[in-house]
């Protein structure tokens, strides 16, 4: 049976199994979702065994469990480790979803639900490719699965898990599908990811909320002071003003910038899709360069004071913000975390109290395009999509990817099949059905070319 025949014959079952995962609201950022986290891990274990794994088990970490499975056909054969994550981002604001976030719905040729793409849908493609190969006795290498439950909160316990289980996770290559392509007709393989540093800021003044008429003008307003601090971190050209921030930034060669310029990119369509009139970013760089090879500093959230219905004349005691930086090769997230914290404390006025709390971080990653595993992935995309995939650096971060390189000594191959229009992390996240099934076909082809 061909992979296409398998998909055609088993389509309804494949989707229903995927939906059984999506229906579980495994939001790692919400502590009250711990029962659902455990439920989703168990469901992954069940599906891995049904697909043909010789064994599957839940392995404890200091946080959420890891699901590990394997099928070892011959110790002398190469081994592929498949990585994915079963946790998802919060679905809020729920009122912006057209259909319930955790009740998958197919419309307009897309699966709509939280996790449809990131990462339940993309991880599940590997499971079905594995099932096809195992069921039809076509596996020519060993396969291991590592499905974690903390990727959306920084994979905080996975480095320790990998260090403690290096022999168990030993492999020749690692496949990760948690990235996107340039377009449905323009396949690409992600060859670079930016790193991440993330903080929470807290500004305090008085010991309680105050009447804005009686105390306004005499006591510092934490919201005002927080916004002034944040406004001073970048200039009108999008340049980050923190001294030393760019010191270790990799300067990409003229040759690579020329290659980036050749990537198909319709800026007018890009603006139309996002509902913006102009793009904005660091002066002197294109949109693709800004999102791939340059660092950024972004305010991700801000709150404080009274935001309910009607008015309340209050001078708040505290104000808060979430701040993130995307980092490029040579920038270490621990160094940037300290650099930003030190600078904020340096410029903060004496009449407020500032707390800068580091939350999590990740290193950047660059993948070589001349390895046998990369070449196998390249051939697989070309076989299914009919066109050679482009190597592209992307702006996101996957913390575990540089961890795999550091701890296991293996460079992961980032075989993503999502699109920017999939709205991951946003309301109405979705995944095109045709790319979901093409992903299964491409992963199946990878094993053929890799072996």
C-alpha positions in Angstrom: 0.0 0.0 0.0 1.3 3.4 -0.9 1.4 6.3 1.5 -1.3 8.1 -0.5 -3.5 5.0 -0.4 -3.0 4.8 3.4 -4.0 8.4 3.9 -7.0 8.0 1.6 -8.2 4.8 3.3 -7.5 6.0 6.9 -8.3 9.7 6.6 -11.3 9.8 9.0 -9.5 7.8 11.6 -6.4 9.9 11.3 -8.3 13.1 11.9 -10.4 11.7 14.7 -7.2 10.6 16.5 -5.7 14.0 16.1 -8.9 15.6 17.3 -8.8 13.4 20.4 -5.5 15.2 21.3 -6.7 18.7 20.4 -9.8 18.4 22.5 -7.6 18.2 25.6 -6.8 21.7 26.8 -3.2 21.0 27.7 -2.2 24.6 28.5 1.2 24.4 30.3 1.0 28.1 31.3 -2.1 27.5 33.5 -1.5 25.5 36.7 -5.2 24.5 36.9 -4.7 22.6 33.7 -2.4 20.0 35.3 -5.1 17.2 35.0 -5.4 17.9 31.3 -1.6 17.9 30.9 -1.5 14.4 32.4 -4.5 13.3 30.3 -2.8 14.5 27.0 0.4 12.7 27.9 -1.5 9.5 28.5 -3.3 9.9 25.2 0.0 10.3 23.3 1.2 7.1 24.9 -1.9 5.2 23.8 -1.6 6.5 20.2 2.1 5.7 20.0 1.5 2.1 21.0 -1.4 1.8 18.6 0.8 3.1 15.8 3.4 0.3 16.3 5.8 1.5 19.0 7.5 -1.5 20.8 7.2 0.5 24.0 5.8 3.8 25.2 6.0 5.3 28.6 5.5 8.5 30.6 8.8 9.7 32.2 8.8 12.1 35.1 10.6 15.5 35.1 10.5 18.2 37.7 7.5 19.5 35.8 5.2 17.9 33.2 6.0 14.4 32.1 7.8 13.5 28.9 6.3 10.8 26.6 9.0 8.5 25.3 8.5 5.7 22.8 10.6 3.7 20.5 10.8 1.0 17.8 14.2 -0.6 17.5 14.5 -2.8 14.4 18.3 -3.2 14.4 20.9 -1.7 16.7 23.3 -1.5 13.7 20.8 0.7 11.8 20.7 4.5 12.1 18.3 6.0 14.6 15.9 8.9 14.1 14.6 10.8 17.2 11.3 12.6 16.6 10.6 15.6 18.9 7.3 17.3 19.5 5.3 18.9 22.3 1.8 18.2 23.5 1.3 21.5 25.5 -0.3 24.5 23.9 -0.6 28.2 24.3 -3.6 29.7 26.2 -6.6 30.2 24.0 -7.6 33.6 25.4 -9.2 35.8 24.4 -11.9 33.2 23.8 -14.5 35.7 22.4 -12.3 36.2 19.3 -12.6 32.5 18.3 -15.1 31.8 15.5 -15.5 28.2 16.9 -14.5 26.8 20.3 -10.8 26.7 20.8 -10.6 23.1 21.9 -13.4 21.7 19.7 -11.7 21.2 16.3 -13.7 22.3 13.3 -12.9 21.8 9.6 -14.0 24.7 7.4 -12.5 26.2 4.2 -10.1 23.2 4.0 -8.5 24.0 7.3 -8.6 22.5 10.8 -9.4 25.3 13.3 -8.4 24.8 17.0 -5.7 25.5 19.5 -2.9 23.2 18.7 -4.1 22.4 15.2 -0.6 23.5 14.0 1.4 24.2 17.1 2.3 21.5 17.8 -0.3 18.7 18.0 -1.0 18.8 14.3 2.6 18.9 13.2 3.8 16.3 15.7 0.9 14.0 14.8 2.2 13.9 11.1 5.3 12.1 12.4 3.1 9.5 14.2 1.1 8.7 11.1 4.2 8.5 8.9 5.7 6.1 11.5 2.5 4.1 11.6 2.4 3.7 7.8 6.1 2.5 7.7 5.8 0.2 10.7 2.5 -1.4 9.7 3.8 -2.1 6.2 7.2 -3.3 7.4 8.9 -0.5 5.5 11.0 0.9 8.4 14.7 0.8 7.5 15.9 2.6 10.7 15.2 2.8 14.4 12.7 5.4 15.5 12.4 7.1 18.9 9.8 9.7 20.0 10.2 12.4 22.6 7.0 14.4 23.2 7.3 17.0 26.0 4.7 19.1 27.8 6.6 22.3 28.6 7.7 23.8 25.2 5.3 26.8 25.5 6.8 27.7 28.9 10.4 27.4 27.7 11.1 23.6 28.0 12.5 24.4 31.5 13.1 20.8 32.5 14.0 19.2 29.2 17.8 19.9 29.3 18.1 18.0 32.6 15.9 15.2 31.2 18.2 14.9 28.2 21.3 15.0 30.3 20.0 12.2 32.5 18.8 10.1 29.6 21.6 10.6 27.0 22.0 6.9 26.3 18.2 6.4 25.9 18.0 9.3 23.5 21.1 8.5 21.5 20.4 9.0 17.8 21.8 9.9 14.4 19.4 12.7 13.6 16.5 14.5 15.2 13.4 15.6 13.3 11.3 18.6 14.6 8.1 19.8 13.0 7.3 23.0 14.8 8.1 25.6 12.2 6.6 27.1 9.1 7.2 27.2 5.3 7.4 30.3 3.1 4.2 29.3 1.4 2.0 26.4 0.4 3.7 26.3 -3.0 7.0 27.5 -1.7 8.4 24.8 0.6 11.3 25.7 2.8 13.3 24.1 5.6 14.2 26.3 8.6 17.9 26.5 9.0 18.1 29.0 11.7 16.1 30.1 14.8 16.5 33.1 17.0 17.1 32.8 20.7 14.9 34.2 23.4 15.0 36.1 26.6 11.9 36.9 28.6 11.2 39.1 31.6 8.4 40.3 33.8 8.7 43.9 35.1 7.0 45.3 38.2 7.1 48.9 39.2 5.8 50.0 42.6 5.4 53.4 44.3 3.0 53.8 47.2 2.0 50.9 49.5 -1.6 50.9 48.2 -3.8 52.3 45.4 -4.4 56.0 46.0 -7.1 58.6 45.1 -5.8 60.3 42.0 -7.2 63.7 43.0 -5.8 63.8 46.5 -2.5 62.2 45.7 -2.0 62.8 42.0 1.0 65.0 41.3 2.6 64.3 44.6 3.3 60.6 44.3 4.8 58.8 41.3 2.4 56.9 39.1 3.8 53.4 38.4 2.1 53.1 35.0 3.6 56.4 33.9 7.0 55.5 35.1 6.8 52.0 33.5 5.9 53.3 30.1 8.7 55.9 30.3 11.2 53.1 31.0 9.9 51.0 28.2 9.7 53.9 25.7 13.4 54.5 26.2 14.5 51.1 25.2 14.2 51.7 21.4 14.4 54.7 19.1 12.2 55.8 16.2 14.3 53.7 13.8 13.6 50.5 15.6 17.2 50.4 17.1 17.6 49.0 20.6 19.3 51.6 22.8 20.6 49.4 25.6 24.4 49.8 25.6 26.2 46.5 24.7 23.0 44.8 23.3 24.5 44.5 19.8 28.1 43.7 20.8 28.0 40.0 20.0 25.5 40.1 17.2 26.6 38.1 14.2 27.0 40.3 11.1 25.6 38.3 8.2 27.7 38.3 5.1 26.8 40.3 2.0 26.5 36.9 0.2 23.9 35.6 2.6 22.0 38.9 2.5 21.8 38.5 -1.3 20.4 35.0 -0.9 17.8 36.3 1.6 16.9 39.0 -1.0 16.1 36.2 -3.5 13.6 34.5 -1.3 10.1 35.0 -2.8 8.3 37.6 -0.6 5.4 39.9 -1.5 5.5 42.7 0.9 2.2 44.2 -0.3 0.4 40.9 0.3 2.2 40.6 3.7 0.8 44.0 4.7 -2.6 43.1 3.4 -2.7 39.8 5.3 -1.8 41.6 8.6 -4.1 44.6 8.0 -1.2 47.1 8.2 -0.4 50.0 6.0 3.4 50.0 6.5 6.0 47.6 7.8 8.2 48.8 10.6 11.5 47.6 12.0 15.2 48.3 12.4 16.4 50.8 9.8 18.6 49.4 7.0 17.2 45.9 6.9 14.5 44.2 4.9 11.4 42.6 6.5 12.9 39.1 6.1 16.2 40.2 7.6 14.5 41.8 10.5 12.6 38.6 11.3 15.5 36.2 10.6 18.9 37.6 11.2 18.4 40.7 13.5 17.7 40.8 17.3 14.5 42.5 18.6 13.1 43.8 21.9 9.3 43.7 22.2 6.8 44.6 24.8 4.4 41.6 25.0 1.9 42.8 27.6 1.3 45.6 30.1 -1.2 46.1 32.9 -2.0 47.9 36.0 -4.6 50.2 37.6 -8.3 50.1 37.0 -9.5 48.6 33.6 -13.1 47.7 34.5 -16.3 49.2 33.3 -16.8 52.9 33.9 -14.4 55.1 35.8 -12.4 54.9 39.0 -10.1 57.7 39.8 -7.2 55.6 41.1 -3.4 56.1 41.2 -2.2 52.5 41.1 0.3 51.1 43.5 1.8 48.8 40.9 2.2 48.4 37.2 3.5 45.3 35.3 4.8 44.4 31.9 6.1 41.4 29.9 9.2 42.0 27.8 10.9 39.7 25.3 14.0 39.8 23.2 14.7 37.6 20.1 18.4 36.9 19.9 20.7 35.9 17.1 23.9 33.7 17.0 26.5 34.6 19.5 24.0 36.4 21.8 23.6 34.3 25.0 20.3 34.7 26.7 21.8 34.7 30.2 24.0 37.6 29.3 21.2 39.6 27.6 18.9 38.9 30.6 21.5 40.5 33.0 22.3 43.3 30.5 18.7 44.4 30.2 18.0 44.1 33.9 21.1 46.1 34.9 20.2 48.8 32.4 16.6 49.1 33.5 17.7 49.4 37.1 20.3 52.0 36.1 17.8 54.3 34.4 14.9 53.8 36.9 14.3 56.9 39.0 14.9 56.6 42.8 11.2 57.3 43.7 10.0 54.0 42.4 10.8 50.3 43.1 11.6 48.2 40.1 11.7 44.4 39.9 13.0 42.7 36.8 12.2 39.0 36.9 13.8 36.7 34.3 11.2 34.1 33.2 12.9 31.9 30.6 15.3 31.9 27.7 16.7 29.9 24.8 19.8 30.0 22.6 19.7 30.6 18.8 20.4 27.8 16.4 21.9 27.4 12.9 21.6 24.2 10.9 24.2 23.1 8.2 22.7 22.3 4.8 25.2 19.7 3.7 24.5 16.9 6.2 23.0 13.6 5.0 19.9 14.2 7.1 19.3 17.7 5.6 19.8 16.3 2.1 17.3 13.6 2.8 14.8 16.2 4.0 15.5 18.3 0.9 14.8 15.4 -1.4 11.6 14.5 0.5 10.2 18.0 0.1 11.1 18.0 -3.6 9.5 14.6 -4.1 6.2 15.7 -2.6 5.9 19.4 -3.5 7.6 19.1 -6.8 10.1 21.9 -6.0 13.3 22.1 -4.1 12.8 23.6 -0.6 14.6 26.9 0.2 16.8 27.1 3.3 15.5 29.9 5.5 16.3 31.4 8.8 13.1 32.1 10.8 12.4 34.5 13.6 10.9 32.2 16.3 12.6 30.2 19.0 12.4 26.6 20.0 14.4 26.3 23.2 15.0 22.5 23.0 16.7 22.7 19.6 20.0 24.1 20.8 19.7 21.9 23.9 19.7 18.8 21.6 22.9 20.1 19.9 24.5 20.9 23.3 23.5 17.7 25.2 23.1 15.0 22.6 25.6 16.4 20.0 23.1 16.2 17.2 21.9 19.0 14.9 18.1 18.8 14.5 16.4 19.1 11.1 13.5 21.5 11.2 10.9 20.0 8.9 8.0 22.5 9.4 4.8 22.5 7.3 2.9 25.4 8.8 2.1 28.8 7.3 2.2 32.3 8.7 -1.6 32.4 8.1 -2.1 29.5 10.6 -2.3 32.1 13.4 -0.4 30.0 16.0 -0.5 31.6 19.5 -3.5 33.6 18.3 -7.3 33.1 18.2 -8.5 30.9 15.3 -5.3 28.9 15.0 -5.6 26.6 12.0 -3.7 24.2 9.8 -4.5 23.5 6.1 -5.6 19.9 5.6 -3.6 19.6 2.4 -0.4 20.5 4.1 -1.2 18.2 7.0 -1.4 15.3 4.6 1.5 16.5 2.5 3.5 16.6 5.7 2.8 12.9 6.4 3.9 12.1 2.8 7.1 14.2 3.1 8.1 12.7 6.4 7.5 9.2 5.0 9.8 10.2 2.0 12.4 11.4 4.4 12.9 7.9 5.8 13.3 6.5 2.3 16.0 9.0 1.4 17.7 9.0 4.8 18.1 5.2 4.8 
